[in-house]
Amino acid sequence: MDVAGFLTQILNGLQYGLLLFLIASGLTLIFGVMGIINLAHGSMLMVGAYVAYLVTRAWGSVWLALPVAVLGGALLGAVLERGLFRHFYQRNHLDQVLLTFALILLFEEARSLIVGNDFYSVPVPALFDFPVPITSGFSYSAYRFAVIGVCLALAVGLFLWIERTTLGAIIRAAAEKPEMVDILGIDARRIHVTVFAMGTALALVAGVLAAPLYSVYPGMGDQFLIISFVVVVIGGLGSVMGAFWSALMIGLVDALGKVYAPKVAGLVVYLLMAMVLLWKPSGLFGQQRR
């Protein structure tokens, strides 16, 4: 592979990894803070992708779908947490898995009733529908650069919120030492609804950004959900920093593996996860819980 091809795969891996981070950051906090195994998190990405399709069809630009995804995702997450998930915090993981699997079926049925079962494409916004020259013989999609920029901006905002605000400190404490929240008398309901709303909104935003890059189709969130769980496991439960670096690592390994070792590319990520777990069972940035 020539230099241009190598640079393309590096940028593709970076862009894919940052999309994974948007999904996995909410997933890791939801599990870390509330102990919920949310298999329906991938469905949130699917909802975001269909929001992008419907908004683009109605108003002509995928960018208009971003505020819809943020507000709608936060509201959806808050409703799900208050209406369903809060009743399952003390239940065993099997009950949680059954609940989230039921939600997957409900979202799929709702999607089928509203937009059908066809595959749809979302056009790249005209403002970013051009190649950006990097070298004399290499250029890269302006839209993919825009996706990288949006994801990085959201990542920085999320880090600042988690690290520099009082609520962020409480969320970190709840993820790393959940017993401290009860001891200090902090209102756990506020933390739970905030984390769930934020995680759901980020997943919808990832779906909006991914829609012009991939086809919008039934069950599209499943492939992202599986690899996002790998990101969470490698990075460490409850660690946003771990999710960020793990997502970038997996994105690059996946992109380069498909070129340099296509026959085993599908196994490389899972082998990486196995090696990390053998070396550090709590993940790269996770706290070993007692």
C-alpha positions as CSV (number, residue, x, y, z in Angstrom):
1,M,0.0,0.0,0.0
2,D,1.3,3.4,-1.0
3,V,1.6,6.4,1.3
4,A,-1.7,7.9,0.2
5,G,-3.5,4.6,1.0
6,F,-1.8,4.4,4.4
7,L,-2.8,8.0,5.3
8,T,-6.4,7.3,4.1
9,Q,-6.7,4.3,6.5
10,I,-5.2,6.3,9.4
11,L,-7.8,9.0,8.9
12,N,-10.6,6.5,8.4
13,G,-9.5,4.7,11.6
14,L,-9.5,8.1,13.5
15,Q,-12.9,9.0,12.2
16,Y,-14.4,5.5,13.0
17,G,-12.7,5.5,16.4
18,L,-14.2,8.9,17.3
19,L,-17.7,7.7,16.3
20,L,-17.2,4.7,18.5
21,F,-16.2,7.0,21.4
22,L,-19.5,8.9,21.2
23,I,-21.4,5.7,21.6
24,A,-19.0,4.0,24.1
25,S,-18.7,7.1,26.4
26,G,-22.4,7.0,27.3
27,L,-22.4,3.2,27.5
28,T,-19.5,3.1,29.9
29,L,-20.9,5.8,32.2
30,I,-24.4,4.1,32.2
31,F,-22.8,0.8,33.2
32,G,-20.3,2.4,35.5
33,V,-22.7,4.6,37.4
34,M,-25.9,2.5,37.3
35,G,-24.7,-1.0,36.6
36,I,-27.1,-1.3,33.7
37,I,-26.1,-3.5,30.7
38,N,-27.9,-1.5,28.1
39,L,-28.1,-3.6,25.0
40,A,-30.6,-1.1,23.5
41,H,-27.8,1.5,23.3
42,G,-27.1,0.5,19.7
43,S,-30.8,1.2,18.9
44,M,-30.1,4.8,19.9
45,L,-27.6,5.2,17.2
46,M,-30.1,3.7,14.7
47,V,-32.7,6.3,15.9
48,G,-30.2,9.0,15.3
49,A,-29.4,7.8,11.7
50,Y,-33.2,7.7,10.9
51,V,-33.6,11.2,12.4
52,A,-30.8,12.3,10.0
53,Y,-32.7,10.6,7.1
54,L,-36.0,12.2,7.9
55,V,-34.7,15.6,8.7
56,T,-32.6,15.7,5.5
57,R,-35.6,14.5,3.4
58,A,-37.8,17.3,5.0
59,W,-35.3,20.2,5.2
60,G,-32.4,19.2,3.0
61,S,-29.5,19.2,5.4
62,V,-28.1,16.6,7.8
63,W,-26.7,19.4,10.1
64,L,-30.2,20.4,11.0
65,A,-30.6,16.9,12.5
66,L,-27.9,17.5,15.1
67,P,-29.9,19.8,17.4
68,V,-32.9,17.5,17.0
69,A,-30.6,14.6,18.0
70,V,-29.3,16.4,21.1
71,L,-32.6,17.6,22.4
72,G,-34.6,14.5,21.4
73,G,-31.9,12.1,22.6
74,A,-31.7,13.8,26.0
75,L,-35.5,13.7,26.4
76,L,-35.7,10.1,25.2
77,G,-32.9,9.1,27.7
78,A,-34.6,10.9,30.6
79,V,-38.0,9.3,29.8
80,L,-36.4,5.8,29.6
81,E,-34.5,6.3,32.8
82,R,-37.4,7.6,34.8
83,G,-40.0,5.3,33.3
84,L,-38.2,2.0,33.1
85,F,-34.5,1.7,34.1
86,R,-34.8,3.2,37.6
87,H,-36.9,0.2,38.6
88,F,-34.1,-2.2,37.6
89,Y,-31.1,-0.8,39.4
90,Q,-31.4,-3.4,42.2
91,R,-32.4,-6.2,39.9
92,N,-30.0,-8.8,38.6
93,H,-28.3,-8.4,35.2
94,L,-30.5,-11.0,33.5
95,D,-33.6,-8.8,34.2
96,Q,-31.7,-5.8,32.8
97,V,-30.7,-7.7,29.7
98,L,-34.3,-8.8,29.1
99,L,-35.5,-5.3,29.5
100,T,-33.0,-3.8,27.1
101,F,-33.7,-6.6,24.6
102,A,-37.4,-5.9,24.8
103,L,-36.5,-2.2,24.0
104,I,-34.5,-3.3,20.9
105,L,-37.6,-5.1,19.7
106,L,-39.8,-2.1,20.4
107,F,-37.5,0.3,18.6
108,E,-37.2,-2.0,15.6
109,E,-41.0,-2.4,15.4
110,A,-41.5,1.4,15.7
111,R,-38.9,2.0,13.0
112,S,-40.7,-0.5,10.7
113,L,-44.1,1.2,11.3
114,I,-42.7,4.7,10.7
115,V,-40.2,4.4,7.8
116,G,-40.5,0.8,6.7
117,N,-37.7,-1.8,6.2
118,D,-35.9,-0.3,3.2
119,F,-32.3,0.8,3.1
120,Y,-31.8,4.6,2.7
121,S,-28.9,6.9,1.9
122,V,-28.3,10.3,3.4
123,P,-26.4,12.7,1.1
124,V,-23.3,14.4,2.3
125,P,-24.0,18.1,3.1
126,A,-23.2,20.2,0.0
127,L,-21.0,22.5,2.1
128,F,-18.6,19.6,2.8
129,D,-19.1,17.6,-0.3
130,F,-15.5,18.1,-1.7
131,P,-12.1,16.6,-1.2
132,V,-9.5,18.4,0.9
133,P,-6.0,18.2,-0.7
134,I,-3.3,16.9,1.8
135,T,-0.4,16.3,-0.5
136,S,0.1,16.5,-4.2
137,G,-1.3,13.1,-4.7
138,F,-3.6,12.7,-1.8
139,S,-6.9,14.3,-0.7
140,Y,-9.5,13.4,1.9
141,S,-13.2,13.9,2.3
142,A,-14.2,17.3,3.8
143,Y,-17.2,15.7,5.4
144,R,-15.1,13.0,7.2
145,F,-12.8,15.9,8.5
146,A,-16.0,17.6,9.7
147,V,-17.1,14.4,11.5
148,I,-13.6,14.2,13.1
149,G,-13.8,17.9,14.2
150,V,-17.4,17.5,15.7
151,C,-16.4,14.4,17.6
152,L,-13.3,15.9,19.0
153,A,-15.2,19.0,20.0
154,L,-17.8,16.9,21.8
155,A,-15.0,14.8,23.4
156,V,-13.3,17.9,24.8
157,G,-16.6,19.3,26.0
158,L,-17.4,16.0,27.7
159,F,-13.9,15.8,29.4
160,L,-14.2,19.4,30.7
161,W,-17.7,18.7,32.0
162,I,-16.6,15.5,33.7
163,E,-13.3,16.8,35.1
164,R,-14.1,20.5,35.8
165,T,-17.7,20.7,37.1
166,T,-19.2,19.6,40.4
167,L,-21.7,17.4,38.8
168,G,-19.0,15.8,36.7
169,A,-17.0,15.1,39.9
170,I,-20.0,13.4,41.4
171,I,-20.5,11.3,38.3
172,R,-16.9,10.2,38.4
173,A,-17.3,9.3,42.1
174,A,-20.4,7.4,41.3
175,A,-18.7,5.4,38.6
176,E,-15.5,4.6,40.6
177,K,-16.8,4.4,44.1
178,P,-20.7,4.2,44.0
179,E,-21.0,3.6,47.8
180,M,-19.6,7.1,48.4
181,V,-22.7,8.7,46.8
182,D,-24.9,7.1,49.3
183,I,-22.6,8.0,52.2
184,L,-22.5,11.7,51.2
185,G,-26.3,11.8,50.8
186,I,-26.2,12.9,47.2
187,D,-29.4,12.6,45.2
188,A,-28.7,9.6,43.0
189,R,-31.8,10.2,40.9
190,R,-30.3,13.4,39.5
191,I,-27.1,11.6,38.6
192,H,-28.9,8.7,36.9
193,V,-31.2,10.8,34.7
194,T,-28.3,13.1,33.7
195,V,-26.0,10.3,32.7
196,F,-28.7,8.4,30.8
197,A,-29.9,11.6,29.0
198,M,-26.3,12.5,28.1
199,G,-25.4,9.0,26.9
200,T,-28.5,8.7,24.8
201,A,-28.0,12.1,23.2
202,L,-24.4,11.2,22.3
203,A,-25.5,8.0,20.7
204,L,-28.1,9.8,18.6
205,V,-25.5,12.4,17.5
206,A,-23.2,9.5,16.4
207,G,-26.1,8.1,14.4
208,V,-26.6,11.5,12.7
209,L,-22.9,11.9,11.8
210,A,-22.7,8.3,10.6
211,A,-25.8,8.4,8.4
212,P,-24.0,10.0,5.3
213,L,-21.1,7.6,5.7
214,Y,-23.1,4.4,5.9
215,S,-26.4,3.2,4.6
216,V,-29.4,3.8,7.0
217,Y,-30.9,0.4,7.5
218,P,-32.8,-1.8,10.1
219,G,-30.6,-3.0,13.0
220,M,-27.6,-0.9,11.9
221,G,-26.8,-0.2,15.6
222,D,-26.0,-3.8,16.3
223,Q,-22.6,-3.8,14.7
224,F,-21.7,-0.6,16.6
225,L,-23.0,-1.9,19.9
226,I,-20.8,-5.0,19.8
227,I,-17.6,-3.1,19.1
228,S,-18.6,-0.4,21.6
229,F,-18.8,-3.0,24.3
230,V,-15.2,-4.0,23.3
231,V,-14.2,-0.3,23.7
232,V,-15.8,-0.2,27.2
233,V,-14.1,-3.4,28.3
234,I,-10.6,-2.4,27.0
235,G,-10.9,1.2,28.3
236,G,-12.3,0.3,31.7
237,L,-15.9,0.5,33.1
238,G,-16.9,4.0,34.0
239,S,-13.8,5.7,32.4
240,V,-14.5,8.3,29.7
241,M,-10.7,8.7,29.2
242,G,-10.4,5.0,28.8
243,A,-13.2,4.9,26.2
244,F,-11.5,7.7,24.2
245,W,-8.1,6.0,23.9
246,S,-9.6,2.6,23.5
247,A,-11.9,3.8,20.7
248,L,-9.0,5.4,18.8
249,M,-6.9,2.2,19.2
250,I,-9.7,0.0,18.0
251,G,-10.5,2.3,15.1
252,L,-6.9,2.3,13.9
253,V,-6.5,-1.4,14.4
254,D,-9.8,-2.1,12.5
255,A,-8.9,0.2,9.6
256,L,-5.3,-1.0,9.1
257,G,-6.2,-4.6,9.7
258,K,-8.7,-4.6,6.9
259,V,-5.9,-3.6,4.5
260,Y,-2.9,-5.4,5.9
261,A,-4.5,-8.6,7.2
262,P,-8.0,-8.8,5.8
263,K,-8.5,-12.5,6.5
264,V,-8.0,-12.0,10.2
265,A,-9.1,-8.4,10.6
266,G,-12.4,-9.4,12.3
267,L,-10.4,-11.3,15.0
268,V,-7.7,-8.7,15.7
269,V,-9.9,-6.4,17.8
270,Y,-11.1,-9.3,20.0
271,L,-7.6,-10.6,20.4
272,L,-6.6,-7.2,21.5
273,M,-9.4,-7.2,24.1
274,A,-8.3,-10.6,25.3
275,M,-4.7,-9.5,25.7
276,V,-5.7,-6.4,27.7
277,L,-8.0,-8.4,30.0
278,L,-5.2,-10.9,30.6
279,W,-2.8,-8.1,31.5
280,K,-5.3,-5.8,33.3
281,P,-8.8,-7.3,34.0
282,S,-10.2,-3.9,35.0
283,G,-9.3,-2.4,31.6
284,L,-6.6,0.1,30.8
285,F,-8.1,3.0,32.8
286,G,-10.5,1.1,34.9
287,Q,-10.5,0.9,38.7
288,Q,-10.3,-2.5,40.3
289,R,-13.4,-2.7,42.4
290,R,-13.4,-4.6,45.8
